[in-house]
Amino acid sequence: MAPDSDANGQLHGDSLDTHGCEASSGNSLLVDESGTIAQEIMPNTLYYGDNLSVLRNRRWFPEGMPVADLIYLDPPFNSKEDYNACFKAEAQRDAFKDFWDWDDAAEDAYRELTDPKRTVEGVSESLSDFIKALHRFFGRERRDDMAYFAMMAIRLVELRKLLRPTGSLYLHCDPTASHYLKIILDAIFGQECFCGEIVWQRTNSRSTTGRWPRVHDSLLYYTREIGGGTFVAKQVPADPRKMPHTLITGQDGLKYQSYELTAPSISNGITGKPWRGFNPTTLGRGRHWANDPKTMDEWDKQRLIHWPKPTKKSPNPWPRRRDEHPFEPESRVVTVGDVWTDIDRLNQTAKERTPYPTQKPRALLERIIEASSNPGDLVLDPFCGCGTAIEAAHVLGREWIGIDVAPVAVDVIRTRMQKIDVEIAVRGWPTNLEGARKLAHDDPKTDGGFEQWVRFKLNARRVRKKDAGSDGELFFKVSDAGDVCRAIVSIKGGQSLNPAMVQQLFGAVTTHGAHAGILIAAYEPTDGMYDTARDYGYIRSTIPGDDEEYRKIQILTVEEILRGEMPKLPGRNATPKSEPPRADPAQRQIPFGPIKAKPAKPPPATKKSEAK
């Protein structure tokens, strides 16, 4: 089916690519039968998935083809904060973690960065040496910190490859990580390509104990090549409380701006001679008049030369040129420097506010985009979250690409762009079984795009620390007493399935004091897996009106999930609403801290005769 488009040729987000994942199509992307890209990338597209997997996907990003004029990234700061307690829908929780774990993906990133064979293009010896030194410095006690820097470094290597020679990169971070990240960026881009560190005061001072309050973020600014990068200086209204020290009072009592009459260096010409008793060569290391004496005489006739009155401190003050017009504080502008105090963080009632607690104001992104790109340029945000950079780029007439692994980001960005009458295209979001399996193949890592997509479809919660057999959790009730029970979710994206996986899930349920287990499979489970699951019995509900028995271990396929089927658990609305699913009223009552649930009642006799 051909994708729909509006009168302007804008593709709608419900079109599909050849692998059953949402995508748009057009002349800018040529895909051959093998699924490899033959020409260019597609701008104005949101990619769902882990950004490292997306950036290395040659069906989407051709190797050796720089495409971005500006990259802005605002990754999780590794602050160890868990903002999820603010959100009621379990499916949203994956989007709001600000911590990194040392897992298989972090281990892989570290190995790529320190591989002596340099199998990854762009990993320099200096970068490899620094990552190894950082690993020794953090030790085993701070492996999660090491995970953050390893995962960031390998992504920055890939991002530099996508920058055009005239491109720039802004990395948004906080002071706890900026010094490490700057060394990593120096090793990737070269110290000579460092253009500055912008300090953004995001909030006012707060009372703290034992240290200065932390009120700012840092923006590390690099260019792809030495001396490259677009830059347009930004002027803003001056702070009316800060008057220039060069103001003088005219004879009419009004304030006027005044200007220096001399310029640096000595001149042997007429501008180097004394004027009205003042010799410019005696100032400092020697100066000369910026204008010839005839011009200054004319200014003096027009009363545009200010002659200060002598004082004890300055018995022979030098004259200055006076502006023709009185000074107007409201019309004064200043050039923005590298300390930004005029952009406030978003308050809770801001119109642009989304559910993301770390959302940045659009004004911040507009300043960056206006300064370091031109209309028609392409802006890339590989951690696009709630889509602030995407919206700012679109409003300013730039093309854009966004990438995010959180399923809720897809919905938040779609909704946000619809408010400005823009329907966006999404690639990588599964809409059928083939697309889901493709995602499982492309992004199989722990907590990657496939796992997050499954949790989102189930409205399940991410577990903080990975345990054997546990990729998520659901909550339910078996009685009206209010006790909350937990079901552990195990997600299998591979084709190799066996009964041992069911046994492992039951072991996790038993070990962690849970009450049920849900195994999700991208491919068809074996009969032996169903037989093993039946052997573990049932959960009985005592909720009035609900006398059903629910399997303690359940198996559900991705195909069934796509048809709208959900795990069958008591005290939980199993009917999914339109995407994204919202937590039902019972689940909104669930505390997000540690749950002390009572053990379930012993299951009745196993019903082995029940058919699959």
KAMO-V179424 format. One record per backbone hydrogen bond with DSSP energy under -0.5 kcal/mol. NH is the residue of the N-H (numbers start at 0). CO is the residue of the C=O. If there is no record, write none. Layout:
# KAMO-V179424
<<NH:CO> <NH:CO>>
This chain:
# KAMO-V179424
<<5:9> <8:5> <11:3> <14:11> <16:20> <19:16> <21:428> <22:14> <28:25> <30:28> <31:29> <31:35> <34:31> <36:57> <37:29> <38:29> <39:27> <42:40> <43:399> <44:399> <45:424> <46:44> <46:401> <47:426> <48:403> <53:49> <54:50> <55:51> <56:53> <57:55> <59:56> <60:56> <61:59> <64:61> <65:63> <66:161> <67:161> <68:377> <69:377> <70:167> <71:379> <72:169> <79:97> <80:97> <82:80> <82:95> <84:81> <85:82> <86:83> <89:87> <91:88> <92:89> <94:91> <95:92> <96:93> <97:80> <102:100> <106:102> <107:103> <108:104> <109:105> <110:106> <111:107> <112:108> <113:109> <114:110> <117:114> <120:118> <122:119> <123:121> <127:123> <128:124> <129:125> <130:126> <131:127> <132:128> <133:129> <134:130> <135:131> <136:132> <137:133> <138:134> <141:137> <141:138> <142:139> <145:141> <146:142> <147:143> <148:144> <149:145> <150:146> <151:147> <152:148> <153:149> <154:150> <155:151> <156:152> <157:153> <158:154> <159:155> <160:156> <161:157> <161:158> <162:158> <162:159> <163:67> <166:163> <167:68> <168:221> <169:70> <170:219> <171:72> <171:169> <172:170> <172:217> <174:215> <176:173> <177:173> <180:176> <181:177> <182:178> <183:179> <184:180> <185:181> <186:182> <187:183> <188:184> <189:184> <189:185> <192:189> <193:190> <194:192> <194:220> <195:220> <197:195> <197:218> <198:337> <199:197> <199:216> <200:198> <200:339> <201:199> <201:214> <202:214> <209:207> <214:212> <216:199> <217:172> <218:197> <219:170> <220:195> <220:218> <221:168> <221:219> <222:192> <223:166> <224:164> <227:224> <229:165> <231:370> <235:333> <237:331> <239:237> <241:238> <242:240> <246:243> <247:255> <249:247> <249:253> <252:249> <255:247> <256:324> <257:245> <258:320> <262:287> <264:285> <271:268> <272:269> <274:277> <277:274> <278:276> <279:277> <281:278> <282:279> <283:281> <285:282> <286:279> <287:262> <288:270> <289:260> <294:291> <295:291> <296:292> <297:293> <298:294> <299:295> <300:296> <301:297> <302:299> <303:298> <305:303> <305:319> <306:304> <307:305> <310:313> <316:313> <319:305> <320:258> <321:303> <322:256> <326:254> <328:326> <330:327> <331:327> <331:328> <333:235> <335:233> <339:198> <340:338> <343:341> <344:201> <349:346> <352:349> <358:355> <363:360> <364:360> <365:361> <366:362> <367:363> <368:364> <369:365> <370:366> <371:367> <372:368> <375:396> <376:373> <378:398> <379:69> <380:400> <383:380> <383:402> <386:383> <390:386> <391:387> <392:388> <393:389> <394:390> <395:391> <396:393> <397:392> <398:376> <400:378> <401:44> <402:380> <403:46> <406:404> <408:405> <409:405> <409:406> <410:406> <411:407> <412:408> <413:409> <414:410> <415:411> <416:412> <417:413> <418:414> <419:416> <420:417> <421:416> <423:421> <424:43> <426:45> <427:21> <428:21> <429:427> <430:19> <431:19> <435:431> <436:432> <437:433> <438:434> <439:435> <440:436> <441:437> <442:438> <447:444> <449:442> <451:447> <452:448> <453:449> <454:450> <455:451> <456:452> <457:453> <458:454> <459:454> <460:472> <466:469> <469:466> <470:468> <470:488> <471:488> <472:460> <473:486> <475:484> <476:569> <481:478> <484:475> <486:473> <487:515> <488:471> <489:517> <491:519> <492:490> <496:494> <500:497> <501:497> <501:498> <502:498> <503:499> <504:500> <505:501> <506:502> <507:503> <508:504> <509:505> <510:506> <511:507> <512:509> <513:508> <514:485> <515:485> <516:551> <517:487> <518:553> <519:489> <519:517> <520:555> <521:491> <529:525> <530:526> <531:527> <532:528> <533:529> <534:530> <535:532> <536:533> <538:549> <540:547> <541:477> <545:542> <546:544> <549:538> <551:536> <552:536> <553:516> <553:551> <555:518> <557:520> <560:556> <561:557> <562:558> <563:560> <564:559> <568:566> <571:568> <573:571> <575:563> <575:573> <587:583> <588:584> <588:585> <589:586> <595:593> <596:594> <607:605> <609:606>>
